[in-house]
């Protein structure tokens, strides 16, 4: 029997890494008798995060070009992290304590960890077989009762590939887009854990996936039910929001009421506690969604895919809505035909929020290259955007859109030490992560086979290790 050393190493290393975080994964010990006799006005999340950072070592990286994630560049800079946090960031004269590990970057680059705001890792894991297809509850046009985290398979090898090849330290896992209301999303730290609770980003707000356009009307219209048109999409949404308003009123009345987990999610949106993450391609539909949001008093955080955002860049800017876009995917269905590669650059030039996202287990491994393509497309039409600003599309902007911008997304003292050391300018096609830290713990090192993560469910890559 031929067994690669990568697989043997994985079978040893991954269980140890999983055991290291098990101390944080303690079950909720509250018994049924502890519950109040009457429902509380707001129900606490029943699946709390048990995330605990892996142990790290105080480390300083010097002699590097720093893109801090908020649009600033520091040449010949220093990043110092300790206790899982960023301690200091500055120029060559930044003080480094004498008792810490010091890495000489030798002209390399440092950025915050990449954040993918649109992923389905864990819900549509590798290998992509029907048995793993758990990302879309396509049985009703509105399913706000489902939660993406309840389908996440923590051992999806896509997580380790995103970390090692893409420098991704956090990601939002969303339900699919067959439904008008697809359910709750979850924000994860990209670390090894035995349970999804062990990956959940501590303190991150929930999102709620919605979808416009072709997908819902095709899926449900083909079944002979509403919606089968775009006007049907909006009508079903509005009827559902009215029900959510009525439920919220009952919840807040102080009287007994019957819990409805779907309505709890929608009431959370109306309360402002859950952000709307809206799949939408066409500019006219985005404008209608913004009107609907004003009618019912909720906020759209981000339009995802948003290939026509360039047509209403000022409207999105004025409403504080981000666009999570690709560099150049287009034409795979009618609503994607009016995409242009300059979309991101026009949005940025107008002052609107830009995010580069993946929606794909392969593209999540090269979001830096996608951002570079979008930058180059803007340059060709005369919009010059600095490298430091473009990195913001991958780090701070998605962090803000997810409600975690105070915790990660930029290299600021006190924030989580989610850091990537790149072997060159991250916007170069040749750039790859050399080292990746999550909360100050070194999770990937390209030069150390013991820190090149491989899942138990992979057989290794060509050239990895010996074969006996």
C-alpha positions in Angstrom: 0.0 0.0 0.0 1.4 3.4 -1.1 1.1 6.1 1.5 2.4 9.7 1.0 4.3 11.3 3.9 2.0 14.2 3.6 -0.9 12.0 4.5 0.9 10.4 7.3 2.0 13.8 8.6 -1.6 15.1 8.3 -3.0 12.2 10.3 -0.6 13.0 13.1 -0.6 16.8 13.0 -4.3 17.6 12.5 -5.5 15.6 15.5 -3.0 17.3 17.7 -4.1 20.7 16.4 -7.7 19.8 17.0 -6.9 18.6 20.5 -5.1 21.9 21.2 -8.4 23.9 20.8 -10.6 21.3 22.6 -10.3 23.1 25.9 -12.2 26.0 24.5 -15.0 23.8 23.2 -17.0 23.4 26.5 -20.7 22.6 26.2 -23.3 25.0 27.6 -24.0 23.5 31.1 -27.2 25.3 31.6 -30.1 22.9 32.3 -33.6 23.1 31.1 -34.7 24.0 34.6 -32.5 27.2 34.4 -34.6 28.6 31.6 -37.1 31.4 32.4 -40.7 30.4 32.6 -41.6 33.0 30.1 -39.6 33.7 26.9 -37.2 36.6 27.1 -37.7 39.5 24.8 -34.7 38.5 22.9 -33.4 34.9 22.8 -29.7 34.5 23.3 -27.8 32.6 20.5 -28.0 28.9 21.5 -24.8 27.9 19.7 -22.1 30.1 21.3 -18.6 30.4 20.1 -16.1 28.3 21.9 -13.2 29.7 19.9 -9.9 29.9 21.7 -6.7 31.1 20.0 -3.9 28.7 19.6 -0.8 29.6 21.7 1.5 32.0 20.0 4.9 33.5 20.6 5.7 37.2 20.9 7.2 38.1 17.5 8.5 41.1 15.7 8.8 41.3 11.9 11.2 43.9 10.6 12.6 45.2 7.3 9.2 44.8 5.5 6.9 46.9 3.4 3.6 47.1 5.4 0.2 47.7 4.0 -1.8 48.3 7.2 -5.2 47.5 5.6 -6.6 51.0 6.0 -4.9 52.4 3.0 -1.5 53.3 4.5 1.9 52.0 3.5 5.1 51.9 5.6 8.4 51.1 4.0 11.2 49.4 5.9 8.6 48.8 8.7 8.2 46.8 11.8 5.2 44.8 13.1 5.3 43.6 16.7 2.7 41.2 18.0 2.3 39.7 21.5 -0.4 38.1 23.5 -2.4 37.4 20.4 -2.7 41.1 19.6 -0.9 43.7 17.5 1.3 45.6 19.9 2.9 48.1 17.6 3.4 49.0 13.9 5.8 51.6 12.6 9.0 52.5 10.8 12.5 51.1 11.2 12.9 52.9 14.5 10.0 51.1 16.2 11.1 49.7 19.5 11.4 45.9 19.7 11.7 44.3 23.1 14.9 42.3 23.6 13.3 39.0 24.6 11.1 38.4 21.6 11.5 36.4 18.4 12.6 38.7 15.5 12.1 37.8 11.8 14.0 39.8 9.2 11.6 40.2 6.3 14.3 41.0 3.9 12.3 43.3 1.7 9.1 41.2 1.9 5.6 42.5 2.5 3.2 42.3 5.5 -0.6 42.7 5.4 -3.5 41.9 7.7 -5.1 38.5 7.2 -7.3 38.3 4.1 -11.1 38.2 4.9 -13.5 36.6 2.4 -16.9 38.0 2.9 -18.6 35.4 0.6 -17.7 31.8 1.0 -19.4 28.4 1.1 -16.5 26.5 2.5 -17.8 23.8 4.9 -21.3 24.0 3.5 -20.2 22.9 0.0 -17.0 21.1 1.0 -14.5 19.2 -1.1 -14.9 16.6 -2.5 -17.9 18.2 -4.3 -20.4 15.4 -4.2 -24.2 15.4 -3.6 -23.7 14.0 -0.1 -21.8 17.2 0.8 -24.3 19.6 -0.8 -25.6 21.3 2.3 -25.6 25.0 1.5 -29.1 25.7 0.3 -32.4 24.7 1.8 -34.2 25.0 -1.5 -37.6 23.9 -0.3 -39.2 27.2 0.2 -38.6 30.7 -1.1 -38.1 32.0 2.4 -36.0 30.0 4.9 -34.7 32.5 7.5 -35.0 29.7 10.0 -31.9 27.9 8.7 -28.3 28.7 9.9 -25.3 28.1 7.6 -23.2 27.0 10.6 -25.4 23.9 11.1 -24.0 22.6 7.8 -20.4 23.6 8.2 -18.0 20.6 8.1 -14.9 21.9 9.9 -12.6 19.3 8.2 -13.3 20.7 4.7 -9.8 20.7 3.2 -10.7 24.0 1.6 -10.1 25.8 4.9 -6.4 24.8 5.0 -5.9 25.6 1.3 -7.4 29.1 1.8 -5.1 29.7 4.7 -1.9 28.4 3.1 -2.4 29.6 -0.5 -4.5 32.7 0.1 -3.6 34.1 3.5 -7.3 33.9 4.5 -7.6 34.3 8.3 -11.4 34.9 8.5 -14.4 34.2 6.3 -18.2 34.5 6.2 -20.0 31.3 5.3 -23.3 32.0 3.6 -26.3 29.9 2.6 -26.8 29.6 -1.2 -28.9 31.9 -3.4 -31.8 29.7 -4.4 -34.0 31.5 -1.8 -35.2 35.0 -1.4 -34.3 34.6 2.3 -31.7 31.9 2.6 -31.0 32.0 6.4 -28.2 33.1 8.7 -24.6 33.3 7.8 -21.7 32.8 10.2 -18.3 34.4 10.5 -15.4 32.0 11.2 -11.8 32.2 12.2 -9.8 30.1 9.7 -8.3 27.7 12.3 -8.5 23.9 12.9 -11.3 22.9 15.2 -13.4 19.8 15.9 -16.6 21.8 15.9 -18.0 24.8 14.1 -18.4 26.5 17.5 -14.6 26.2 17.9 -14.2 28.2 14.7 -16.9 30.9 15.3 -15.4 34.4 15.3 -16.0 35.6 18.9 -18.4 38.5 19.0 -19.1 38.6 15.3 -22.7 39.6 14.5 -24.8 37.2 12.4 -25.7 38.0 8.8 -28.8 37.1 6.9 -28.6 36.0 3.3 -31.1 37.4 0.8 -31.2 37.0 -3.0 -32.6 39.0 -5.9 -33.2 38.2 -9.5 -33.0 35.0 -11.5 -32.2 32.4 -8.9 -35.3 32.5 -6.7 -37.8 33.1 -9.6 -36.2 30.2 -11.6 -36.1 27.7 -8.7 -39.6 28.3 -7.4 -41.3 29.4 -10.7 -40.2 26.1 -12.1 -42.2 24.4 -9.3 -45.4 26.4 -10.2 -45.3 28.7 -7.2 -44.4 32.2 -6.3 -42.1 33.8 -7.1 -41.8 33.3 -10.8 -41.1 36.9 -11.7 -39.0 39.7 -10.3 -42.2 41.4 -9.1 -43.1 38.2 -7.3 -39.7 38.3 -5.6 -40.4 41.7 -4.1 -44.0 40.8 -3.2 -43.0 37.7 -1.3 -40.2 39.6 0.5 -42.5 42.4 1.6 -45.2 40.0 2.8 -42.6 38.2 4.9 -41.2 41.5 6.4 -44.7 42.4 7.4 -45.0 39.2 9.3 -41.7 39.8 10.9 -42.9 43.3 12.1 -45.9 41.7 13.6 -43.8 39.0 15.3 -41.4 41.6 16.7 -44.4 43.5 18.1 -45.6 40.4 19.9 -42.1 39.7 21.2 -41.8 43.1 22.6 -45.2 43.2 24.2 -44.2 41.5 27.3 -46.9 38.9 26.9 -46.4 35.2 26.2 -45.8 34.3 22.6 -44.8 31.3 20.6 -41.2 31.3 19.4 -40.6 31.1 15.6 -36.9 30.6 14.8 -37.3 32.1 11.3 -39.1 35.2 12.6 -36.4 35.5 15.3 -33.8 36.0 12.6 -35.9 38.5 10.8 -36.7 40.4 14.0 -33.0 40.4 14.7 -32.5 42.2 11.3 -35.2 44.7 12.2 -33.5 45.3 15.6 -30.2 46.0 13.7 -28.4 43.1 15.3 -28.2 40.9 12.1 -26.8 42.4 8.9 -28.3 41.8 5.5 -25.9 40.2 2.9 -27.8 40.5 -0.4 -27.0 38.5 -3.5 -27.9 40.9 -6.3 -26.6 41.5 -9.8 -28.6 44.3 -11.5 -28.5 47.9 -10.6 -32.2 48.4 -10.8 -32.9 45.6 -8.4 -30.4 46.9 -5.9 -32.2 50.3 -5.9 -35.5 48.5 -5.3 -34.0 46.6 -2.4 -32.7 49.8 -0.8 -36.3 51.2 -1.0 -37.7 48.1 0.5 -35.1 48.3 3.3 -36.2 51.8 4.0 -39.9 50.7 4.1 -39.2 48.1 6.8 -36.4 49.9 8.6 -33.5 47.5 8.1 -29.9 48.1 6.7 -28.3 46.4 3.8 -24.6 45.8 4.6 -23.4 44.5 1.3 -24.6 43.6 -2.2 -22.8 40.4 -3.3 -21.7 39.8 -6.9 -23.1 43.3 -7.8 -21.8 43.3 -11.3 -23.8 46.4 -12.1 -22.9 48.4 -9.0 -20.9 50.8 -11.2 -24.3 52.2 -12.6 -25.4 53.3 -9.1 -22.1 53.9 -7.4 -23.2 57.2 -5.9 -26.5 55.7 -4.6 -24.5 52.9 -2.9 -22.0 55.4 -1.5 -24.7 57.7 -0.1 -26.5 54.7 1.5 -23.3 53.3 3.0 -23.6 49.9 1.2 -20.6 47.9 0.2 -20.3 45.9 -3.1 -18.6 42.5 -2.9 -17.5 41.9 -6.4 -15.4 39.7 -8.7 -12.7 41.1 -10.9 -14.0 39.8 -14.2 -16.6 37.0 -13.9 -19.5 37.8 -16.2 -21.9 36.4 -18.9 -22.8 33.1 -17.2 -26.4 34.2 -17.1 -28.4 37.1 -18.4 -28.2 39.2 -15.2 -24.4 38.9 -15.4 -24.1 40.2 -19.0 -23.7 43.9 -18.3 -20.7 43.4 -16.1 -17.5 45.4 -16.8 -14.0 44.7 -15.4 -13.7 48.4 -14.3 -16.6 47.9 -11.8 -14.4 47.9 -8.6 -12.3 50.9 -9.8 -15.4 53.0 -10.6 -16.9 52.2 -7.2 -13.7 53.1 -5.4 -13.3 56.3 -7.4 -16.8 57.4 -6.5 -16.1 56.9 -2.8 -18.2 53.7 -2.4 -17.1 50.7 -0.4 -15.4 47.9 -2.5 -14.8 44.3 -1.4 -13.3 41.5 -3.5 -14.9 38.2 -2.7 -14.6 34.6 -3.9 -17.9 32.5 -3.9 -15.5 29.7 -4.9 -13.2 27.2 -3.2 -10.5 27.9 -5.7 -10.7 31.6 -6.0 -10.6 32.1 -2.2 -7.0 30.9 -2.6 -6.0 33.9 -4.8 -8.1 36.9 -3.8 -4.9 38.9 -3.9 -4.6 38.3 -7.6 -8.3 39.1 -8.2 -7.8 42.4 -6.5 -4.7 43.1 -8.6 -6.7 42.4 -11.8 -9.4 44.9 -10.7 -6.7 47.4 -9.9 -5.1 47.0 -13.4 -8.5 47.3 -15.1 -9.0 50.7 -13.4 -5.5 51.8 -14.3 -6.2 51.1 -18.0 -9.2 53.5 -17.9 -7.2 56.2 -16.0 -8.2 55.4 -12.4 -5.0 54.9 -10.5 -5.5 53.3 -7.1 -2.5 52.7 -4.8 -1.5 49.2 -3.7 -2.2 50.1 -0.1 -5.8 51.2 -1.0 -6.4 48.0 -2.9 -5.4 45.8 0.0 -8.2 47.5 1.9 -10.6 45.8 -0.4 -9.4 42.4 1.0 -9.0 43.3 4.7 -10.6 46.3 6.4 -13.6 46.8 4.1 -14.9 43.2 4.6 -14.2 43.5 8.3 -16.3 46.6 8.6 -19.1 45.1 6.5 -19.2 42.1 8.8 -19.2 44.2 11.9 -15.8 43.1 13.1 -13.7 46.1 11.9 -12.9 46.9 15.5 -11.3 43.5 16.1 -9.5 42.7 12.8 -8.9 43.8 9.2 -6.1 46.2 9.9 -2.7 46.3 11.6 -3.6 48.6 14.6 -2.4 48.1 18.2 -5.0 46.2 20.2 -6.5 44.4 17.2 -6.2 40.6 16.7 -2.8 39.6 15.3 -4.1 38.2 12.1 -1.1 38.7 9.9 0.4 37.5 6.6 4.0 37.7 5.5 4.1 37.6 1.7 7.2 36.6 -0.3 6.7 39.7 -2.5 4.2 42.4 -3.3 0.8 40.7 -2.6 -0.6 42.2 -5.8 2.0 40.4 -7.9 0.9 37.2 -9.7 4.0 35.6 -8.2 3.2 36.5 -4.6 2.4 33.7 -2.1 2.0 33.7 1.7 5.2 32.7 3.4 3.8 32.8 6.9 0.3 33.3 8.3 -0.6 34.1 11.9 -4.1 33.9 13.4 -4.3 35.7 16.8 -0.6 35.8 17.0 -0.2 32.0 16.5 1.8 30.8 13.5 -0.6 28.7 11.6 1.3 28.3 8.3 5.0 28.4 7.4 5.9 27.6 3.8 9.4 26.6 4.9 8.4 24.3 7.7 6.7 21.0 6.6 5.2 20.7 10.1 3.3 24.0 9.5 2.1 23.3 6.0 -1.4 22.2 6.9 -2.8 19.1 5.1 -6.2 17.7 5.8 -6.7 14.0 6.8 -8.9 13.9 3.7 -6.2 14.7 1.2 -3.5 12.5 -0.3 -0.9 15.2 -0.6 0.2 17.2 -3.6 2.8 16.2 -6.3 6.3 16.5 -5.0 5.2 16.6 -1.3 7.3 14.1 0.7 8.4 10.7 -0.2 6.3 7.7 -1.3 7.0 4.3 0.0 
